[in-house]
């Protein structure tokens, strides 16, 4: 059994979850998963934010290891580095569905 005293492990997990804890970053991860590699300009359009805001979000995702960066001349191209994060999204949506089901049952009673 894994030791529950490994605080560094829990801190790293929390750091990754914090990196995902913004609607724009979740959207970017989803779009990168669906469309593949994209430049900042493409993500600006999708997110509806300016270049500096999108770049800041991308920096947070990159620092956490969720996305990768590739330079292509003057362009910075981003891609999803850890596609397994999409499994986490599936789990979150399952929790949302179960919560909704429980709420409906409560309201019906």
WOKAFEN-V167615 format. One record per run of one state. SS is the DSSP state (helix for helix, strand for strand, loop for the rest). FROM is the first residue (numbers start at 1). LEN is the number of residues. Records with the same first field share a line. If there is no record, write none. Layout:
# WOKAFEN-V167615
SS = FROM-LEN, FROM-LEN
This chain:
# WOKAFEN-V167615
loop = 1-6, 21-2, 36-2, 48-3, 64-3, 73-2, 81-4, 109-1
helix = 7-14, 23-13, 40-8, 51-13, 85-24
strand = 38-2, 67-6, 75-6
